[in-house]
Amino acid sequence: MKKLFYDKVEKWTKEMVQVESIVKGGNETKGAEYIYNEYKKMPYFQENPEHLILQKTLDDAYDRHSTLALLKGNGNSKKTIVLMGHFDTVEVDDYGKLKEYAFDPDRLIEEMKRYDHWDEETKKDLESGEYMFGRGTLDMKAGIAGHLAIVDYFSQNLEKLNGNIVALAACDEEDGSHGVISALKQLKKWKEEEGLEYVLAINSDYSTPYYGEDPNRYVYLGTIGKLLPTFFVAGKETHVGQAFAGYDPNLLLGALTEKITFNPELSNTSNGETTIPPMSLRQEDLKEVYTVQTALYAHGYYNFFTHSWTPKDVLERLKKVTEETVDEVNEKINRDYKAWCEKADFPYKEIQWNVPVYTWEEFLEKGREEYPNMEEEIEKYKEELFEKEPNMDIRKYALAVVKYAFEKFPVVESPAVILYYSSVYSQNIELSEKKKEDKEVIQNLRKAVETVGKDCKDPIQVKFFYPYISDSSFLYVPEEEEGIKYFEKNTAPWGKKYKHPMEDMKEISMPVVNIGTYGKDGHKKTERVHKAFTFETIPQLEIEMIQNTLKE
């Protein structure tokens, strides 16, 4: 395979990595400015400066920016492809003694070779010269570098571009997606002003091997979805000396974690591909100091991936799981109490706990009749809390709202469970060969893989769901909107703190594929990108996909 892009992509990747842009670290704007300035050097944008924008994020507690570039072809076609990716990274504390070299690929690899504690695969890759190491190399500055190379190529060969390209380099993908959500406004504006017809988004987020000796490289149709279902468990307090007189919320939450975590029944299969099952991301009670009183409340949330399930599907399944778990915990309490009574020679009487399970929407509905101003007061509390602590983590904010509502409006007595969403929704995108427009995307990607794959030594596989969370979820709206509406009604921080940008998404909705960087160990200190495939094959694949899509 000829090296058409390798040198440029390698240079841009290395320079971009050297610009620290840790999410919420205060330097994300520097990352955007680097990309903006590299586009600004291209003659096309010197002649069309209005097509290059450094955009400040909207409704954001942090001062940061994204970069958007519009390249218009010579023809009359309004068809437009969005190349998208993010330049923010996770932090680098995991590098330990190597932390100061995390953003210097050349120096980092020298320092890493001084140590002998790496696993055999990492050692091999260090010595091979085939990989560039460093924070952001794989996830995913090399992808942005590829977009620079593609835009540069077409800007010098406009006759080969039968349509238009928008290149979006977003901040804040690793946390709250403020970058892409804000960029929707500009995409909508260009659509109206330039008459653009958005037909496809190509994300270039990273992919890795699925198993140790996996020889394949992967590209994806659509993407996985992500939700954060959250449990607020209210218990019944008691002194530990009267253990069976109370209801411990930790007991129920622990049982829920055991029931939910790794449960394959909660994995979503579609198009022959199955999601990783849910994982516990937080489990805690809300006691702030030590006492011999049992906890009043416990709180936990779980990562939940989807391929085809909607937010409604997920909460309905989890509500059923919760009700089953409540019964099992009640059985355990009585089983243990009976055994203790026998051992202590006390009379046994069955303990009966009624533990209702509500979704957030159901809890609000139950309170409307008794407390007509309930929702108005909750919204007022949300506003006040946001004004007081605008930088509060959205999950903590959601918990504060639910706890306030539960205590302020005694709709139900303890013990009880409220099930809700507490964070951003990443929409799953499922392309189907039954839909004409989707079928064309699928055929175009397979054709691009077939064409470029002939000169690639590594086999390239097409899969239906990109397996990691990405900003591409905000570029598509499903025809069935019931799931989104259900999410809104069951998301406790909805309003000032967070709103799913549904209306903006509708205006620019398009199919999404992922043709991205390849390497290993994203979000680890051994993060590395495979240079030959990422710096050369990926840009060629994307160009082939662009031309297939924009053909007459």
C-alpha positions as CSV (number, residue, x, y, z in Angstrom):
1,M,0.0,0.0,0.0
2,K,1.4,3.4,-1.0
3,K,2.1,5.9,1.7
4,L,-0.3,8.7,0.7
5,F,-1.1,10.0,4.1
6,Y,1.2,8.3,6.6
7,D,3.8,11.1,7.1
8,K,1.2,13.8,7.6
9,V,-1.0,11.8,9.9
10,E,2.0,10.7,12.0
11,K,3.2,14.4,12.3
12,W,-0.3,15.7,13.2
13,T,-0.9,12.9,15.7
14,K,2.4,13.5,17.5
15,E,2.0,17.2,17.6
16,M,-1.6,16.9,18.8
17,V,-0.7,14.5,21.6
18,Q,1.9,17.0,22.8
19,V,-1.0,19.5,23.3
20,E,-2.4,18.5,26.7
21,S,-6.2,18.5,26.5
22,I,-7.4,16.5,29.5
23,V,-11.2,16.6,29.9
24,K,-12.2,19.3,32.4
25,G,-8.5,19.9,33.0
26,G,-8.6,23.5,31.7
27,N,-6.7,23.0,28.5
28,E,-9.2,21.6,26.1
29,T,-9.4,24.9,24.2
30,K,-5.6,24.5,23.5
31,G,-6.5,21.3,21.7
32,A,-9.2,23.0,19.7
33,E,-6.9,25.9,18.8
34,Y,-4.2,23.5,17.5
35,I,-6.6,21.9,15.1
36,Y,-8.1,25.2,14.1
37,N,-4.7,26.6,13.3
38,E,-3.8,23.6,11.2
39,Y,-6.9,23.9,9.1
40,K,-6.2,27.7,8.9
41,K,-2.9,26.9,7.1
42,M,-4.8,25.3,4.2
43,P,-5.4,27.6,1.2
44,Y,-9.0,26.7,1.1
45,F,-9.8,28.1,4.5
46,Q,-7.6,31.1,3.9
47,E,-9.9,31.8,1.0
48,N,-13.1,30.8,2.9
49,P,-12.5,31.8,6.5
50,E,-16.2,31.7,7.3
51,H,-16.1,27.9,6.8
52,L,-13.7,27.5,9.8
53,I,-15.1,28.0,13.3
54,L,-13.7,27.8,16.9
55,Q,-16.9,27.2,18.8
56,K,-17.3,27.8,22.5
57,T,-19.5,25.2,24.2
58,L,-23.0,26.2,25.3
59,D,-24.5,25.9,28.8
60,D,-21.2,24.6,30.1
61,A,-19.6,25.3,33.5
62,Y,-16.1,25.0,31.8
63,D,-14.5,27.3,29.3
64,R,-13.7,25.1,26.3
65,H,-14.1,25.0,22.6
66,S,-14.5,22.7,19.6
67,T,-13.4,23.2,16.0
68,L,-15.6,22.8,12.9
69,A,-14.5,23.1,9.3
70,L,-16.8,23.0,6.2
71,L,-15.3,22.0,2.9
72,K,-17.5,22.5,-0.2
73,G,-16.9,20.5,-3.3
74,N,-16.9,22.0,-6.8
75,G,-20.2,20.5,-7.9
76,N,-23.8,21.4,-7.1
77,S,-24.4,18.4,-4.8
78,K,-25.7,19.3,-1.4
79,K,-24.9,15.9,0.0
80,T,-22.7,16.3,3.0
81,I,-20.6,13.9,5.1
82,V,-19.6,14.7,8.7
83,L,-16.2,13.5,9.8
84,M,-16.3,13.5,13.6
85,G,-14.0,12.8,16.5
86,H,-12.8,14.2,19.9
87,F,-9.5,15.5,21.1
88,D,-10.1,15.5,24.8
89,T,-8.4,12.7,26.8
90,V,-8.7,11.1,30.2
91,E,-6.2,12.2,32.9
92,V,-2.7,10.7,33.2
93,D,-2.2,9.9,36.9
94,D,-2.1,6.2,35.9
95,Y,1.3,6.7,34.3
96,G,2.9,7.1,37.7
97,K,6.6,7.9,37.4
98,L,6.1,8.2,33.6
99,K,3.4,10.9,34.0
100,E,5.6,13.7,32.8
101,Y,6.2,11.9,29.5
102,A,2.6,10.9,28.8
103,F,2.1,13.6,26.2
104,D,5.6,13.1,24.5
105,P,5.4,9.9,22.4
106,D,9.1,9.9,21.5
107,R,10.4,10.4,25.0
108,L,7.7,8.1,26.5
109,I,8.7,5.1,24.5
110,E,12.4,5.6,25.4
111,E,11.5,5.8,29.1
112,M,9.1,2.8,28.9
113,K,12.0,0.6,27.4
114,R,14.0,1.3,30.6
115,Y,11.5,-0.7,32.6
116,D,11.1,-4.5,32.5
117,H,7.8,-4.9,34.2
118,W,5.5,-4.7,31.1
119,D,3.5,-7.7,30.0
120,E,4.9,-9.7,27.0
121,E,2.6,-8.2,24.5
122,T,3.5,-4.6,25.5
123,K,7.2,-5.5,25.4
124,K,6.8,-6.9,21.9
125,D,5.0,-3.8,20.7
126,L,7.5,-1.5,22.3
127,E,10.3,-3.1,20.4
128,S,8.5,-3.6,17.1
129,G,8.4,0.1,16.2
130,E,4.9,-0.4,14.8
131,Y,3.2,1.6,17.6
132,M,3.1,5.2,18.9
133,F,2.6,5.3,22.7
134,G,1.1,8.1,24.7
135,R,-2.1,9.5,26.1
136,G,-4.5,10.3,23.3
137,T,-2.6,8.5,20.6
138,L,-5.3,5.8,20.2
139,D,-8.3,7.6,21.9
140,M,-8.4,9.4,19.5
141,K,-6.1,12.2,18.3
142,A,-4.8,10.0,15.5
143,G,-8.4,10.0,14.2
144,I,-8.6,13.8,14.1
145,A,-5.2,13.8,12.4
146,G,-6.6,11.5,9.7
147,H,-9.5,14.0,9.2
148,L,-7.0,16.8,8.8
149,A,-5.3,14.7,6.1
150,I,-8.6,13.9,4.3
151,V,-9.7,17.5,4.3
152,D,-6.3,18.6,3.1
153,Y,-6.4,16.1,0.3
154,F,-9.9,17.0,-1.0
155,S,-9.2,20.8,-0.6
156,Q,-6.5,20.3,-3.1
157,N,-8.6,18.0,-5.3
158,L,-12.1,19.6,-5.2
159,E,-13.0,18.0,-8.5
160,K,-13.0,14.6,-6.7
161,L,-15.4,15.8,-4.0
162,N,-19.0,15.4,-5.4
163,G,-20.5,17.0,-2.3
164,N,-19.3,18.5,1.0
165,I,-17.5,17.6,4.2
166,V,-17.9,18.9,7.7
167,A,-15.0,18.0,10.0
168,L,-15.9,18.2,13.7
169,A,-13.2,18.0,16.3
170,A,-15.1,18.0,19.6
171,C,-14.1,18.6,23.2
172,D,-15.7,16.8,26.3
173,E,-16.4,13.4,24.8
174,E,-14.9,11.7,27.8
175,D,-17.5,13.3,30.2
176,G,-20.7,15.1,29.3
177,S,-20.5,15.5,25.4
178,H,-20.8,19.3,25.6
179,G,-18.7,19.6,22.5
180,V,-20.9,17.6,20.1
181,I,-24.1,18.8,21.7
182,S,-23.0,22.4,21.1
183,A,-21.8,21.6,17.6
184,L,-25.4,20.5,16.7
185,K,-26.3,24.2,16.6
186,Q,-23.6,24.9,14.0
187,L,-24.4,21.9,11.9
188,K,-28.0,23.0,11.9
189,K,-27.0,26.6,10.9
190,W,-24.8,25.4,8.0
191,K,-27.7,23.2,6.9
192,E,-30.0,26.2,6.7
193,E,-27.5,28.7,5.3
194,E,-25.7,26.4,2.8
195,G,-28.6,24.1,2.0
196,L,-26.6,21.0,3.2
197,E,-28.1,17.6,3.1
198,Y,-26.5,15.4,5.8
199,V,-26.3,11.9,4.5
200,L,-23.6,10.2,6.7
201,A,-21.4,10.7,9.7
202,I,-18.1,8.9,9.9
203,N,-16.7,8.7,13.5
204,S,-13.1,7.8,13.9
205,D,-13.0,6.6,17.5
206,Y,-10.7,3.8,18.4
207,S,-11.0,0.0,18.1
208,T,-9.0,-2.8,19.7
209,P,-8.6,-6.5,19.4
210,Y,-11.5,-8.5,20.8
211,Y,-9.1,-11.2,22.2
212,G,-5.4,-11.8,22.6
213,E,-4.4,-13.1,19.2
214,D,-7.2,-11.4,17.2
215,P,-5.8,-10.7,13.7
216,N,-8.7,-8.6,12.5
217,R,-9.2,-4.9,12.2
218,Y,-12.7,-3.6,12.6
219,V,-15.1,-1.0,11.2
220,Y,-18.6,-0.5,12.4
221,L,-22.2,0.3,11.3
222,G,-24.0,2.2,14.0
223,T,-23.0,2.2,17.6
224,I,-23.8,0.8,21.0
225,G,-26.0,2.8,23.4
226,K,-25.4,3.6,27.1
227,L,-27.7,4.4,30.0
228,L,-27.0,4.8,33.7
229,P,-30.0,3.3,35.6
230,T,-29.8,4.4,39.2
231,F,-31.4,3.1,42.4
232,F,-32.4,5.2,45.4
233,V,-33.2,2.7,48.2
234,A,-34.9,4.0,51.4
235,G,-34.5,1.8,54.4
236,K,-36.0,1.7,57.9
237,E,-33.5,2.7,60.6
238,T,-32.8,0.7,63.7
239,H,-30.2,0.4,66.4
240,V,-27.8,-2.5,65.6
241,G,-28.7,-4.0,68.9
242,Q,-32.2,-4.5,67.4
243,A,-31.0,-5.6,64.0
244,F,-34.2,-7.3,62.8
245,A,-36.4,-4.3,63.7
246,G,-35.2,-2.3,60.8
247,Y,-34.7,-2.6,57.0
248,D,-31.1,-2.2,55.8
249,P,-31.0,-0.5,52.4
250,N,-27.4,-1.8,51.9
251,L,-28.7,-5.3,52.1
252,L,-31.1,-4.7,49.2
253,L,-28.7,-2.7,47.2
254,G,-26.0,-5.3,47.6
255,A,-28.4,-8.0,46.5
256,L,-29.3,-5.9,43.4
257,T,-25.7,-5.5,42.5
258,E,-25.2,-9.3,42.7
259,K,-28.3,-9.8,40.6
260,I,-27.5,-7.1,37.9
261,T,-23.7,-7.2,37.5
262,F,-22.5,-9.7,34.8
263,N,-26.1,-10.9,34.3
264,P,-26.2,-12.2,30.7
265,E,-30.0,-11.9,30.8
266,L,-29.5,-8.2,30.8
267,S,-27.3,-8.3,27.7
268,N,-29.0,-7.0,24.5
269,T,-28.6,-9.1,21.4
270,S,-29.3,-7.6,17.9
271,N,-28.0,-8.4,14.4
272,G,-26.1,-11.3,15.9
273,E,-24.1,-9.1,18.3
274,T,-24.5,-9.0,22.1
275,T,-23.6,-6.3,24.5
276,I,-21.4,-6.7,27.6
277,P,-23.7,-7.2,30.6
278,P,-24.3,-4.4,33.1
279,M,-21.6,-3.4,35.6
280,S,-21.8,-1.7,39.0
281,L,-20.2,1.8,38.9
282,R,-21.2,3.0,42.4
283,Q,-22.7,1.5,45.5
284,E,-22.9,3.4,48.8
285,D,-25.1,4.4,51.7
286,L,-25.6,8.0,52.5
287,K,-24.4,8.1,56.1
288,E,-21.9,10.8,56.5
289,V,-20.6,9.9,60.0
290,Y,-20.3,6.8,62.1
291,T,-23.3,5.8,64.3
292,V,-24.7,2.5,65.5
293,Q,-27.9,3.3,63.7
294,T,-28.4,1.5,60.4
295,A,-28.4,3.6,57.2
296,L,-31.4,5.5,56.1
297,Y,-30.6,5.5,52.4
298,A,-28.4,3.7,49.9
299,H,-27.6,4.6,46.3
300,G,-26.1,2.8,43.3
301,Y,-25.9,3.0,39.6
302,Y,-24.9,0.6,36.8
303,N,-23.5,0.9,33.3
304,F,-26.0,-0.5,30.9
305,F,-25.2,-1.0,27.2
306,T,-27.9,-1.4,24.5
307,H,-28.1,-2.4,20.9
308,S,-31.8,-2.2,20.3
309,W,-33.4,-1.7,23.7
310,T,-34.9,1.7,24.5
311,P,-34.7,3.4,27.9
312,K,-38.2,2.1,28.6
313,D,-37.1,-1.5,27.8
314,V,-34.2,-1.1,30.3
315,L,-36.2,0.3,33.2
316,E,-39.0,-2.2,32.8
317,R,-36.5,-5.0,32.9
318,L,-34.8,-3.6,35.9
319,K,-38.0,-2.9,37.8
320,K,-38.9,-6.6,37.4
321,V,-35.5,-7.6,38.6
322,T,-35.8,-5.2,41.6
323,E,-39.3,-6.6,42.6
324,E,-37.9,-10.2,42.4
325,T,-34.9,-9.1,44.5
326,V,-37.1,-7.5,47.1
327,D,-38.9,-10.8,47.5
328,E,-35.6,-12.7,47.8
329,V,-34.3,-10.3,50.4
330,N,-37.5,-10.7,52.4
331,E,-37.1,-14.4,52.3
332,K,-33.5,-14.1,53.4
333,I,-34.4,-11.8,56.3
334,N,-37.1,-14.3,57.6
335,R,-34.9,-17.3,57.0
336,D,-32.0,-15.7,59.0
337,Y,-34.4,-14.4,61.7
338,K,-36.0,-17.7,62.2
339,A,-32.6,-19.4,62.5
340,W,-31.5,-16.8,65.0
341,C,-34.7,-17.2,67.1
342,E,-34.1,-20.9,67.3
343,K,-30.5,-20.4,68.3
344,A,-31.4,-17.7,70.9
345,D,-34.5,-19.6,72.1
346,F,-36.9,-16.7,71.2
347,P,-40.3,-17.1,69.7
348,Y,-40.3,-16.5,65.9
349,K,-42.9,-14.3,64.2
350,E,-42.7,-13.6,60.5
351,I,-41.3,-10.2,59.5
352,Q,-43.3,-8.6,56.8
353,W,-41.7,-5.7,54.8
354,N,-43.7,-4.0,52.0
355,V,-41.0,-2.5,49.7
356,P,-42.7,-0.8,46.7
357,V,-40.6,-0.1,43.6
358,Y,-41.3,3.0,41.6
359,T,-39.8,4.6,38.5
360,W,-39.2,8.4,38.9
361,E,-42.2,9.0,36.6
362,E,-44.4,6.7,38.7
363,F,-43.3,8.4,41.9
364,L,-44.2,11.8,40.6
365,E,-47.5,10.6,39.3
366,K,-48.4,9.1,42.7
367,G,-47.7,12.5,44.4
368,R,-49.6,14.8,42.1
369,E,-53.0,14.3,43.7
370,E,-51.8,14.7,47.3
371,Y,-49.3,17.4,46.5
372,P,-50.4,19.6,43.6
373,N,-47.4,21.8,43.8
374,M,-44.9,18.9,44.1
375,E,-43.3,19.1,40.7
376,E,-43.2,22.9,40.8
377,E,-41.3,22.7,44.1
378,I,-38.9,20.0,42.7
379,E,-38.1,22.2,39.7
380,K,-37.5,25.1,42.0
381,Y,-35.1,23.0,44.0
382,K,-33.3,22.0,40.8
383,E,-32.8,25.6,39.8
384,E,-31.6,26.6,43.3
385,L,-29.2,23.7,43.5
386,F,-27.8,24.4,40.0
387,E,-27.3,28.0,40.8
388,K,-25.6,27.2,44.1
389,E,-23.3,24.4,42.7
390,P,-23.2,24.6,38.9
391,N,-20.2,22.3,38.7
392,M,-21.8,19.5,40.8
393,D,-21.4,16.1,39.2
394,I,-24.7,15.3,37.4
395,R,-25.1,12.0,39.2
396,K,-24.7,13.7,42.6
397,Y,-27.1,16.3,41.4
398,A,-29.7,13.7,40.4
399,L,-29.3,11.9,43.8
400,A,-29.9,15.2,45.7
401,V,-33.0,15.9,43.7
402,V,-34.5,12.4,44.4
403,K,-33.6,12.5,48.0
404,Y,-35.2,16.0,48.4
405,A,-38.4,14.8,46.7
406,F,-38.6,11.7,48.8
407,E,-38.2,13.6,52.1
408,K,-40.1,16.7,51.2
409,F,-43.1,14.9,49.8
410,P,-43.9,11.6,51.7
411,V,-45.6,10.0,48.8
412,V,-44.6,6.6,50.1
413,E,-43.2,5.4,53.4
414,S,-39.9,3.7,53.8
415,P,-38.7,1.2,52.9
416,A,-39.0,1.9,49.1
417,V,-37.0,2.0,45.9
418,I,-37.0,4.7,43.3
419,L,-35.5,3.8,39.9
420,Y,-34.4,6.6,37.6
421,Y,-31.7,7.8,35.2
422,S,-29.0,10.1,36.4
423,S,-26.8,10.9,33.5
424,V,-26.4,11.6,29.8
425,Y,-28.1,9.2,27.3
426,S,-26.0,7.8,24.5
427,Q,-28.4,6.7,21.8
428,N,-27.8,3.3,20.3
429,I,-27.8,3.3,16.5
430,E,-28.9,0.2,14.7
431,L,-28.7,0.1,10.9
432,S,-30.9,-2.3,9.1
433,E,-30.7,-3.8,5.6
434,K,-34.5,-3.6,5.5
435,K,-34.3,0.2,5.2
436,K,-33.2,1.5,1.8
437,E,-31.0,4.3,3.1
438,D,-29.4,2.0,5.7
439,K,-28.8,-0.7,3.1
440,E,-26.9,1.7,0.9
441,V,-24.7,2.7,3.8
442,I,-24.0,-1.0,4.6
443,Q,-23.2,-1.7,1.0
444,N,-20.9,1.3,0.6
445,L,-18.9,0.4,3.7
446,R,-18.5,-3.2,2.6
447,K,-17.5,-2.0,-0.8
448,A,-14.9,0.3,0.7
449,V,-13.5,-2.5,2.9
450,E,-13.3,-4.8,-0.1
451,T,-11.5,-2.2,-2.2
452,V,-8.9,-1.0,0.4
453,G,-8.6,-4.4,2.0
454,K,-7.0,-5.8,-1.2
455,D,-3.8,-3.9,-0.3
456,C,-4.0,-4.4,3.5
457,K,-2.2,-7.3,5.1
458,D,-4.6,-7.4,8.0
459,P,-8.2,-8.7,7.4
460,I,-10.9,-5.9,8.0
461,Q,-14.2,-7.0,9.4
462,V,-17.5,-5.1,9.4
463,K,-19.6,-5.3,12.5
464,F,-22.9,-3.7,13.3
465,F,-22.3,-2.0,16.6
466,Y,-19.3,0.1,17.7
467,P,-18.7,-1.4,21.2
468,Y,-17.7,1.8,23.1
469,I,-19.5,5.0,24.0
470,S,-19.0,7.8,21.6
471,D,-20.3,11.2,20.4
472,S,-21.8,9.6,17.3
473,S,-24.9,8.8,19.4
474,F,-25.8,12.5,19.1
475,L,-26.0,12.5,15.3
476,Y,-28.9,10.2,14.9
477,V,-32.6,10.0,16.0
478,P,-34.6,6.8,15.7
479,E,-37.9,6.8,14.0
480,E,-39.6,5.6,17.2
481,E,-39.3,8.4,19.8
482,E,-41.1,6.7,22.6
483,G,-37.9,5.6,24.2
484,I,-36.5,9.1,24.2
485,K,-39.6,10.6,25.8
486,Y,-39.6,7.9,28.4
487,F,-36.0,8.8,29.2
488,E,-36.9,12.4,29.7
489,K,-39.7,11.6,32.1
490,N,-37.5,9.3,34.2
491,T,-34.3,11.4,34.3
492,A,-34.1,13.1,37.6
493,P,-31.6,15.9,36.6
494,W,-33.7,16.8,33.5
495,G,-34.1,20.5,33.1
496,K,-31.4,23.1,34.0
497,K,-28.7,20.5,34.5
498,Y,-29.3,18.3,31.5
499,K,-31.6,18.1,28.5
500,H,-31.2,15.6,25.7
501,P,-30.8,17.8,22.5
502,M,-33.6,16.0,20.8
503,E,-34.8,18.8,18.6
504,D,-31.4,19.7,17.3
505,M,-30.6,16.1,16.7
506,K,-33.8,15.7,14.6
507,E,-32.6,18.5,12.3
508,I,-29.4,16.9,11.3
509,S,-30.1,13.1,12.0
510,M,-28.1,10.8,9.7
511,P,-26.7,7.2,9.7
512,V,-23.4,6.7,11.4
513,V,-20.4,4.5,10.8
514,N,-17.1,4.2,12.7
515,I,-13.9,3.9,10.8
516,G,-11.4,4.6,13.4
517,T,-7.9,4.3,14.9
518,Y,-6.6,0.9,15.8
519,G,-4.4,0.0,18.7
520,K,-4.4,-1.3,22.2
521,D,-5.1,-0.3,25.8
522,G,-7.3,2.8,25.5
523,H,-7.5,4.6,28.9
524,K,-4.4,2.7,30.2
525,K,-0.8,3.8,30.6
526,T,0.2,1.4,27.8
527,E,-2.2,3.2,25.4
528,R,-0.8,2.9,21.8
529,V,-1.9,3.3,18.3
530,H,-0.9,1.0,15.4
531,K,0.8,3.4,13.0
532,A,0.6,1.7,9.6
533,F,-3.1,0.8,9.8
534,T,-4.2,4.1,11.5
535,F,-2.0,6.6,9.6
536,E,-2.5,5.1,6.1
537,T,-5.3,2.5,5.8
538,I,-7.9,4.4,7.8
539,P,-7.7,7.6,5.7
540,Q,-7.9,5.5,2.5
541,L,-10.9,3.7,3.9
542,E,-12.6,6.9,4.8
543,I,-12.0,8.5,1.4
544,E,-13.3,5.4,-0.3
545,M,-16.4,5.6,1.9
546,I,-16.9,9.3,1.2
547,Q,-16.6,8.8,-2.6
548,N,-19.0,5.7,-2.5
549,T,-21.5,7.8,-0.6
550,L,-21.3,10.9,-2.7
551,K,-21.4,9.2,-6.0
552,E,-24.3,10.2,-8.4
